[in-house]
Every structure is written in structure tokens, then in C-alpha cells.
Amino acid sequence: MKRFAGLRVWTVLVWLGIGTMLAACSMQPSLPTVAKVDLPRFMGPWYVIATIPTFLEKDAWNAVETYELAKDGTIATTFTFRAGGFDGPLKTYHPRGFVRDTATNATWGMQFLWPFKAEFLITHLDERYTQTVIGRSARDHVWIMARTPTMPEADYEALVAALLRQGYPVEQLRRVPQRWPAP
């Protein structure tokens, strides 16, 4: 009987945690996304230039996120990086993206663990599809990415200024060390 009581307590705590997270997300104004994303053109590798990282990527080096459009319309994603240095162990994750707004293709859910889908908003995409910013309404995580391992400093500073205007704590941004070809 004690086992079931403990299980009920954990169930209540999990649901309270989920409710708290959802409430916290709803308190932030949502971020505007780009008007339209050409999904086939967006696919391929993106180097992570800077991030307000999740716990998985706090010490990421040579981080690359690669997208592939699956036949079922989902986005097969491969996220790779070296942990702790250029010669650190290779880490690879395979979340799946789900386009939530097919009118713009700029709002996705990114699923690392079923059934949860994290908000994934394409808030900046240059016309040549060489630089992008992926954000979240909660302003807790953000990714500045490019098709190359570096970007011009003026472009980077302009993106950081835009993030500051959107309410991000830009002092938490971490530049991701990139060195290619990888050692």
C-alpha cells in the first residue's frame, strides 16, 4: 500500500512540475518567427556559433545540428559535439522535429523524449539561408547558427543586439568553440 501512495505522490509532483513549466512559458510574450521557411532549403548542417545552452551542451565544442526532411514530414535531427574540448568525447543526439505551423514552417516542436516536444522557433533566417537563430518564448535557451563554423563579427553582434531587444539574458550567451577540419 505504501508503494502505491509513493507512486501517487510522484505522479502529482510530475504533473505539478509540468504545469509550472507551462505556466512559466505562458507568462513570456511569444517570440515572432520568420514569415516563411523553405524547409528543403533549411535542411542540412548548421554550426552552432553561440547558445544559451541546455544542460546537455554546457561544455560543447564543434557543435553541429543537421536537419533532414523525412518522408512523413518530420525533421530527422542529428546534434553532435565534442564534450569539454576539441579532443573530448563525441556526443550525438537524435531528436525529431515536428512542424507545428505549416503556413510558415517556422514553429516546430523538438522531441528528445516522448511524448514531450520542446518549443523550437525560427526567429531569424537570412535570405541566403546562411545564418539562423532558433529561440524559445521562455527566453531560457537560444541558438545562433551558421552554415560555416564562423560568422562575421558584425553579423554576430547584430544578432546579439536583436536577442537583447527580444528580452534574452544575453550575458548568458556562450560562444561555441569551432575548429574545422575537426582534429
Secondary structure, DSSP 4 states (H G I P E B T S, - for coil): -HHHHHHHHHHHHHHHHHHHHHHHHHHSPPPP--S---HHHH-EEEEEEEEE--GGGTTEEEEEEEEEE-TTS-EEEEEEEEESSTTSPEEEE--EEEES-TTTS-EEEEEEETTEEEEEEEEEE-TTSSEEEEE-TTSS-EEEEESSS---HHHHHHHHHHHHHTT--GGG-EEPP--SS--
